[in-house]
Amino acid sequence: MTHMNLQANRANHTEKNFDWYNQDKFDHYFEGLQRKAKSGDVSKMMDVARLYHEGLINYDIFKRRDVVNLLPNYPKALEWYEKAAKRSNLEALIIMGDHEMSQKNYRKAFDWFQQGAGKGDSYCLKKLGDIYRQWNNSEKAMCCYKEALTKWQLTAVLGMLHLKMCG
């Protein structure tokens, strides 16, 4: 599954499963979701992480007001994404890798993307190429880009061009 598909999947999942206009009903649902996530259900870990990441604010058409079920909490979201990533969830591996890249923690990002690449994900391969390029290892970067390209990760072409032009 590509990175773009994962984002679309997440949007569809959020829209169809989290349609709560009643705070008590949501609280009951969220407690049950957290209980399942804590018991090790990776898909529920991802649901909890997404809710913390995106928050949940609904518009109650009957009362014509916003209902705030959950405000975004990024540290909590990262905590749950990391738990899911440690259980090899591809979407969580990508999210954690991207997060670490944004923080310039290339070693940690490398570890997350390497796990994703081991699952055959082209986006992770491309990101490994980016890290190798950051570490001035053109040979390994080119290998990653080429492998990502064979899996139709066209952004790998940009990385290859950058290596050819900038060395």
Secondary structure, DSSP 8 states (H G I E B T S, - for coil): --HHHHHHHHHHHHHHH-----HHHHHHHHHHHHHHHHTT-HHHHHHHHHHHHH-EEEEETTTTEEEEEE---HHHHHHHHHHHHTTT-HHHHHHHHHHHHHTT-HHHHHHHHHHHHHTT-HHHHHHHHHHHHHTT-HHHHHHHHHHHHHTT-THHHHHHHHHHHH-
